[in-house]
Amino acid sequence: MRARWLVVAAGVMVGLVGLGGSVSASPAPSINGSGTITLPAEYGDFAGDPVIFQLQAQGGVSASGRFNVVHLDDAGGLYAHVVGDVTCVSVSEGIAVTTGIIRHAWFRDFPGSQVVDMAVAITVADRGRSDALAFDFEFFGSDIAPCGAISRFIPIDRGNFTVR
């Protein structure tokens, strides 16, 4: 009888490992997807402009991944484009807090802007079909803490993010 119990227990352990059960380590926090927001009235002359955010990152406090932000003017022309490396991903209850460093930037009205190596914070709330996003840039004069959350959420008009 004891040998039979050991065989059953071993089978359960193999099943748990194969299914990613509690025996194996939990996966690294991650965020993947893209979404378009419309800037609200508090953005003054930019209110109504669409901004597209793309994020692909995983790995916690030593994260790897990329972010891509494209700001279009109200006529659909390119106003700004910022690309960078994600340096931190923290996930809790469907919310992904990411921070990163700008590696390339272009601004139509500010040619030659020196924003490379400045920090970015993007927080995404994965709410199924009604995701929301909050963002801040060091070049706005903000102090961006590593893996620091931003809480002024803007609803995503189009797109979807997956937070794990």
ZIMOQUI-V345911 format. One line per field, one symbol per residue. ss: DSSP state (2 for helix, 1 for strand, 0 for the rest). phi: phi as a letter, one per 30 degrees, with the letter a starting at -180 (. if undefined). psi: psi as a letter, one per 40 degrees, with the letter a starting at -180 (. if undefined). Layout:
ss: ???
phi: ???
psi: ???
This chain:
ss: 02222222222222222200000000000111111111002222220001111111110222011111111100000111111111111111001111111111111000000000001111111000000111111222000000000000011001111110
phi: .dddddddddddddddddcidddddddddbbbkbacccddedchdcejddbccbbbaakidbdblbbbbbccddcjddcabbbacdcabbbahicccbbabdcabbbedbdiecceiddbbbcbcdcidbdbbbbabeddjdccdehddccddbdddbjacccb
psi: ddddddddddddddddddefaediiiiiiihhaiihihhideebeehehihhhhhhiiebefiiaiihhhhiieeeihdihhiahhehhhhhfehhhiiahhdhihhdegiehgeheiiihhhhhhfbefiiiiiiideeeihhihfhihegihihdiaiihh.
